[in-house]
Amino acid sequence: MGLAENQLSFDLLESWLTQNPDAAAFKRNGDSIFRELALFQDYHGLPAFKDALVQFMSEIRGNKVSFDSNKLVLTAGATSANETLMFCLADPGDAFLLPTPYYPGFDRDLKWRTGVEIVPIQCVSSNGFRITESALEEAYKEAESRNLRVKGVLVTNPSNPLGTTLTKKELQLLLNFVSTKQIHLISDEIFSGTVFNSPKFVSVMEVLIKNNYMCLESDAGLFCWVDMGYLLSSNTFDGEMELWKKIVYEVGLNISPGSSCHCTEPGWFRACLANMSEDTLNIAIQRLKTFVDSRDNKVDIQNQQQYNKKKSFSKWVFRLSFNERQRER
């Protein structure tokens, strides 16, 4: 449950390839196009593929926005796109601001080869880890105190690892902030095609259009951000790692500890269901529930009163199942 590798769409892809055998065989109307594809192509991507992709990108955003395929550049995945943007927009020693908790792979993707620094925008659970103006300003000042030149803000929408979407108010706040500071905004929307519980997903493109800005785009992923703080032996990141090891070795599940996502509060975990079948997920959830139930009798009363999270956690665990999500719809 720690790997966001999308295996849930395998059946859809296999079905489509069965119905469209020419695609897998590099054919068009029964004739081979291998030699055509083997030659030099448009460095921004195949025009036909870009035309299909902009239609898909618009569709998963409720057709509220449209995209120009001539302004679309294709890369080998979002990781490559984000690293390329770092090379284009910043120099070694410059900084980008990222709201916490954030995808732990960004420490590798954005920094290792580019020399760019990440300065966290500290978001907290008391307001649902929402981005605030004060948090943005504090992060900017933190970068200045370290003599780092801030070149932009990068957000994931929907958020990885939170699995929540940014509100239109937050997006407008971000646009106002980057405009005032004269810096860049990168909106990584790779998971925009996975919104299942909220029709309120707002792409940054909707806000950009109203403000006459132009920007890039992406699309897809599935996870939940779970509070297991009341199970910690101590309200520390050492306590979080102790609990994580118990889940790994006693339960046989790998869920990502919040500290790996730079969460500022111990006790949060990312449970990912993108790389498993429904049967496997149900087994994993039952294991996790059994573990939580067995720990209840061992939890210190003070911790129980301080966090009081048992009911909310049980709800999170139950809502992770496919069957429960179907009933909620």
VMD Tcl script that draws the C-alpha trace (Angstrom):
set ca {
  {0.00 0.00 0.00}
  {3.01 2.26 -0.34}
  {3.43 2.19 -4.13}
  {1.29 4.46 -6.34}
  {1.66 2.27 -9.41}
  {-1.61 2.29 -11.30}
  {-2.65 -1.30 -11.97}
  {-6.37 -0.59 -11.61}
  {-6.68 0.33 -15.29}
  {-5.13 -2.88 -16.65}
  {-8.53 -4.41 -17.47}
  {-9.59 -1.29 -19.37}
  {-6.37 -1.22 -21.38}
  {-6.46 -4.94 -22.12}
  {-10.07 -4.68 -23.27}
  {-9.29 -1.71 -25.51}
  {-6.23 -3.40 -27.03}
  {-8.30 -6.52 -27.74}
  {-10.88 -4.40 -29.55}
  {-8.18 -2.38 -31.35}
  {-5.48 -4.90 -32.34}
  {-3.97 -2.53 -34.91}
  {-2.75 -0.25 -32.14}
  {-0.59 -2.92 -30.50}
  {0.67 -4.13 -33.89}
  {1.67 -0.63 -35.09}
  {-0.92 -0.72 -37.88}
  {-3.38 1.72 -39.42}
  {-6.31 0.22 -41.34}
  {-4.43 -3.07 -41.38}
  {-1.23 -1.63 -42.88}
  {2.01 -1.41 -40.89}
  {3.10 2.08 -39.81}
  {6.21 0.86 -37.98}
  {8.64 2.50 -40.39}
  {6.70 5.74 -40.22}
  {6.91 5.79 -36.43}
  {10.56 4.70 -36.39}
  {11.66 7.92 -38.11}
  {12.29 11.29 -36.45}
  {9.08 12.70 -34.99}
  {7.95 16.09 -33.73}
  {10.07 16.66 -30.62}
  {6.99 17.92 -28.77}
  {5.12 14.65 -29.40}
  {3.07 13.01 -32.15}
  {0.43 15.54 -33.35}
  {-2.32 12.90 -33.53}
  {-1.59 11.77 -29.98}
  {-1.55 15.36 -28.71}
  {-4.92 16.03 -30.38}
  {-6.40 12.99 -28.62}
  {-4.76 13.94 -25.32}
  {-6.15 17.49 -25.20}
  {-9.64 16.09 -25.70}
  {-9.08 13.67 -22.83}
  {-7.63 16.40 -20.59}
  {-10.67 18.57 -21.22}
  {-13.09 15.69 -20.68}
  {-11.75 14.71 -17.25}
  {-12.06 18.36 -16.21}
  {-15.74 18.38 -17.03}
  {-15.17 20.20 -20.34}
  {-14.89 23.44 -18.36}
  {-11.58 24.24 -20.03}
  {-9.99 23.52 -23.38}
  {-6.38 23.02 -24.44}
  {-4.40 23.86 -27.56}
  {-2.45 20.82 -28.77}
  {0.07 23.17 -30.42}
  {1.00 24.42 -26.95}
  {1.32 20.95 -25.46}
  {4.72 19.36 -24.88}
  {4.84 15.63 -24.14}
  {7.38 14.04 -21.81}
  {8.03 10.52 -20.54}
  {5.76 10.91 -17.52}
  {5.15 13.58 -14.89}
  {8.52 12.94 -13.22}
  {10.32 13.93 -16.41}
  {8.04 16.95 -16.86}
  {8.67 18.25 -13.34}
  {12.43 17.82 -13.59}
  {12.47 19.52 -17.01}
  {10.53 22.45 -15.58}
  {13.07 22.78 -12.77}
  {15.90 22.94 -15.31}
  {13.97 25.53 -17.35}
  {12.76 27.79 -14.55}
  {15.51 27.68 -11.93}
  {19.27 27.57 -11.49}
  {21.21 25.48 -8.96}
  {20.70 27.04 -5.53}
  {17.30 28.54 -6.40}
  {14.20 27.33 -4.54}
  {10.64 26.18 -5.12}
  {7.98 26.27 -2.40}
  {5.92 23.07 -1.87}
  {2.95 22.64 0.52}
  {3.34 19.84 3.06}
  {2.79 16.99 3.16}
  {4.11 16.37 -0.33}
  {5.03 13.42 -2.54}
  {8.38 12.14 -1.18}
  {9.67 11.50 -4.70}
  {9.92 15.26 -5.22}
  {13.06 15.25 -3.07}
  {14.60 13.18 -5.85}
  {12.78 14.43 -8.95}
  {13.15 18.16 -8.32}
  {16.52 18.31 -6.56}
  {19.04 15.61 -7.36}
  {20.18 16.64 -10.84}
  {18.93 20.24 -10.91}
  {20.47 21.54 -7.68}
  {17.16 23.23 -6.85}
  {16.15 23.47 -3.17}
  {12.69 22.71 -1.76}
  {11.31 24.99 0.94}
  {8.16 23.56 2.60}
  {4.95 25.52 2.96}
  {3.91 24.23 6.38}
  {0.27 23.09 6.30}
  {-1.44 21.66 9.38}
  {-4.25 19.25 10.18}
  {-6.27 21.79 12.17}
  {-7.55 23.29 8.91}
  {-7.40 20.11 6.83}
  {-3.88 20.83 5.53}
  {-5.20 23.75 3.49}
  {-2.83 26.33 1.99}
  {-3.02 29.72 3.71}
  {-1.58 33.13 2.92}
  {0.40 33.17 6.16}
  {1.95 29.76 5.38}
  {2.97 30.99 1.93}
  {4.56 34.14 3.33}
  {6.38 32.23 6.07}
  {7.86 29.82 3.53}
  {8.97 32.70 1.31}
  {10.63 34.43 4.27}
  {12.28 31.15 5.28}
  {13.82 30.90 1.81}
  {15.02 34.50 2.00}
  {16.61 33.86 5.41}
  {18.59 31.04 3.78}
  {19.63 33.32 0.90}
  {17.62 31.25 -1.56}
  {16.01 32.91 -4.55}
  {12.43 31.62 -4.84}
  {11.51 30.84 -8.45}
  {8.06 29.37 -7.93}
  {5.45 27.27 -6.13}
  {4.64 23.67 -7.08}
  {1.37 22.02 -6.01}
  {-0.24 18.66 -6.74}
  {-3.98 18.84 -7.41}
  {-5.47 16.45 -6.38}
  {-2.89 16.24 -3.64}
  {-0.47 13.38 -3.31}
  {-0.49 12.16 -0.51}
  {-3.64 13.79 0.88}
  {-6.05 12.68 -1.82}
  {-7.86 16.03 -1.56}
  {-8.48 18.74 -4.14}
  {-7.57 22.41 -3.97}
  {-10.45 24.85 -3.68}
  {-10.95 27.70 -6.11}
  {-10.14 30.04 -3.21}
  {-6.78 28.32 -2.68}
  {-5.96 28.47 -6.39}
  {-6.80 32.17 -6.52}
  {-4.64 32.71 -3.43}
  {-1.75 30.95 -5.16}
  {-2.16 32.98 -8.34}
  {-2.25 36.24 -6.40}
  {0.84 35.18 -4.45}
  {2.96 34.22 -7.47}
  {1.84 37.34 -9.33}
  {2.85 39.58 -6.43}
  {6.20 37.84 -6.03}
  {6.74 37.60 -9.81}
  {7.46 33.86 -9.63}
  {6.10 30.74 -11.35}
  {3.25 28.36 -10.44}
  {3.38 24.68 -11.43}
  {0.16 22.71 -10.99}
  {0.81 18.97 -11.23}
  {-2.65 17.52 -11.97}
  {-1.52 13.98 -12.77}
  {-4.33 12.58 -10.58}
  {-7.13 14.77 -11.94}
  {-8.74 11.77 -13.64}
  {-9.25 9.95 -10.34}
  {-11.66 12.34 -8.59}
  {-14.50 10.08 -7.44}
  {-16.06 11.71 -4.39}
  {-16.21 15.39 -5.28}
  {-17.66 17.09 -8.35}
  {-15.98 20.26 -7.10}
  {-12.51 19.57 -8.53}
  {-11.17 22.82 -9.97}
  {-8.29 22.74 -12.40}
  {-5.90 25.67 -12.21}
  {-6.81 26.28 -15.86}
  {-10.29 27.46 -14.82}
  {-8.80 30.16 -12.61}
  {-6.05 31.00 -15.10}
  {-8.56 31.64 -17.88}
  {-10.41 34.18 -15.74}
  {-7.11 35.90 -14.95}
  {-5.80 35.74 -18.54}
  {-2.81 33.58 -17.57}
  {-1.38 30.69 -19.57}
  {0.03 27.46 -18.09}
  {0.89 23.77 -18.64}
  {-1.13 20.67 -17.56}
  {-1.20 16.85 -16.68}
  {-3.62 13.86 -15.48}
  {-4.43 10.42 -12.69}
  {-3.94 8.09 -8.66}
  {-5.65 6.67 -5.54}
  {-4.76 6.94 -1.85}
  {-6.03 8.08 1.55}
  {-4.27 10.22 4.17}
  {-4.95 8.45 7.45}
  {-4.49 9.74 11.00}
  {-3.11 6.98 13.24}
  {-1.76 9.38 15.84}
  {-3.62 7.84 18.75}
  {-1.71 4.59 18.20}
  {1.70 6.20 18.66}
  {3.70 5.26 21.76}
  {4.86 8.89 21.82}
  {3.75 11.91 19.85}
  {7.03 12.07 17.94}
  {8.39 11.03 14.56}
  {10.34 8.29 16.34}
  {6.98 7.02 17.58}
  {5.65 7.21 14.03}
  {8.54 5.13 12.67}
  {8.06 2.60 15.49}
  {4.40 2.20 14.49}
  {5.31 2.01 10.79}
  {7.75 -0.85 11.47}
  {5.05 -2.74 13.39}
  {2.66 -2.38 10.45}
  {5.35 -3.54 8.02}
  {6.59 -6.53 10.02}
  {3.51 -7.58 12.00}
  {0.76 -6.76 9.51}
  {2.77 -7.27 6.33}
  {1.68 -3.95 4.79}
  {3.79 -1.06 3.60}
  {1.94 2.22 4.09}
  {3.97 5.40 3.78}
  {4.71 7.29 7.03}
  {3.79 10.97 6.92}
  {7.35 12.00 7.72}
  {8.44 10.64 4.33}
  {6.06 13.21 2.83}
  {7.47 15.98 5.06}
  {4.31 16.19 7.15}
  {4.94 18.43 10.15}
  {2.73 16.32 12.47}
  {3.61 12.73 13.49}
  {1.01 10.00 13.15}
  {-0.23 10.48 9.59}
  {0.15 7.73 6.96}
  {-0.57 7.43 3.24}
  {-2.48 4.27 2.30}
  {-2.32 3.68 -1.44}
  {-4.67 1.34 -3.30}
  {-3.52 1.97 -6.87}
  {-1.46 -1.19 -7.32}
  {-3.74 -3.98 -6.09}
  {-6.87 -5.89 -6.98}
  {-10.14 -5.53 -5.09}
  {-9.58 -8.88 -3.34}
  {-6.06 -7.88 -2.27}
  {-7.31 -4.53 -1.02}
  {-10.04 -6.15 1.07}
  {-7.47 -8.48 2.66}
  {-5.15 -5.55 3.36}
  {-7.95 -3.53 4.96}
  {-8.99 -6.47 7.13}
  {-5.39 -6.94 8.28}
  {-5.10 -3.26 9.12}
  {-8.43 -3.24 10.95}
  {-7.44 -6.33 12.98}
  {-4.16 -4.66 13.92}
  {-5.92 -1.44 14.99}
  {-8.48 -3.36 17.04}
  {-5.73 -5.34 18.78}
  {-3.88 -2.14 19.62}
  {-6.92 -0.47 21.18}
  {-6.44 -2.19 24.53}
  {-2.78 -1.14 24.61}
  {-3.29 2.55 23.89}
  {-2.48 4.87 26.79}
  {-5.60 6.61 28.13}
  {-3.98 10.04 27.81}
  {-3.18 9.41 24.15}
  {-6.74 8.21 23.60}
  {-8.14 11.41 25.10}
  {-5.64 13.62 23.30}
  {-6.26 12.25 19.84}
  {-9.72 10.64 20.13}
  {-9.33 9.33 16.61}
  {-10.49 5.72 16.82}
  {-13.90 6.27 15.26}
  {-12.60 8.53 12.52}
  {-9.80 6.09 11.71}
  {-12.19 3.15 11.57}
  {-14.31 5.15 9.12}
  {-11.23 5.90 7.00}
  {-10.31 2.20 6.94}
  {-13.82 1.15 5.94}
  {-14.07 3.83 3.26}
  {-10.91 2.52 1.63}
  {-12.80 -0.56 0.42}
  {-14.23 -0.61 -3.10}
  {-17.58 -1.90 -1.84}
  {-18.03 0.97 0.61}
  {-17.15 3.56 -2.01}
  {-19.79 2.07 -4.30}
  {-22.42 2.36 -1.53}
  {-21.47 5.98 -0.85}
  {-22.16 6.85 -4.46}
}
mol new
graphics top color blue
foreach p $ca { graphics top sphere $p radius 0.5 }
foreach p [lrange $ca 0 end-1] q [lrange $ca 1 end] { graphics top cylinder $p $q radius 0.2 }
display resetview
